[in-house]
Amino acid sequence: MLGILAWVVGLASFICFIMVLIKQFQEGGVLHGIIGIITCGIWTLIWGWMNATRLGIKNLMLIWTVLYIGCWVLNFMAGALNSRDLARQPVLRRFTDQDLPRLLLPHTLSHVVARFRQHRSMI
């Protein structure tokens, strides 16, 4: 449930990013817009706050900042809860150091030995 909420908040944050990115292309030029895309919105967020008063997008920037931080927090909480639930699941079988040769031997060493014997018998 928390993951779905994080997804919705992230989508709203992405919409705000697109709105500010359009302003950035219009006011800052192509270079600023491309840098905003390449930096995944960090530069767009900074640029938007630097020019919020001049462009009249202070409310949009405030909403986007809250959504941006909220998305990070919700994703962190969803990940922490998910890892806690995974830790509670039973482990089917734990492998030990004694299991390692048995697991690797049929696929590596025995194949090499068989090829060596086959090659030796041909001589």
JOBELWO-V680177 format. One record per residue. N is the residue number from 0. PHI is phi as a letter, one per 20 degrees, with the letter a starting at -180 (* if undefined). Layout:
BEGIN
{{N;PHI} {N;PHI}}
END
This chain:
BEGIN
{{0;*} {1;f} {2;f} {3;f} {4;f} {5;f} {6;f} {7;f} {8;f} {9;f} {10;f} {11;f} {12;f} {13;f} {14;f} {15;f} {16;g} {17;f} {18;f} {19;f} {20;f} {21;f} {22;f} {23;f} {24;f} {25;f} {26;e} {27;e} {28;o} {29;f} {30;f} {31;f} {32;f} {33;f} {34;f} {35;f} {36;f} {37;f} {38;e} {39;l} {40;n} {41;f} {42;f} {43;f} {44;f} {45;f} {46;f} {47;f} {48;f} {49;f} {50;d} {51;f} {52;f} {53;f} {54;e} {55;m} {56;d} {57;f} {58;f} {59;f} {60;f} {61;f} {62;f} {63;f} {64;f} {65;f} {66;f} {67;f} {68;f} {69;f} {70;f} {71;f} {72;f} {73;f} {74;f} {75;f} {76;f} {77;f} {78;f} {79;f} {80;f} {81;f} {82;f} {83;f} {84;f} {85;f} {86;f} {87;e} {88;f} {89;f} {90;e} {91;f} {92;b} {93;e} {94;e} {95;d} {96;f} {97;f} {98;f} {99;g} {100;f} {101;f} {102;f} {103;e} {104;g} {105;f} {106;e} {107;c} {108;f} {109;f} {110;f} {111;f} {112;f} {113;f} {114;f} {115;f} {116;f} {117;f} {118;f} {119;f} {120;f} {121;f} {122;f}}
END
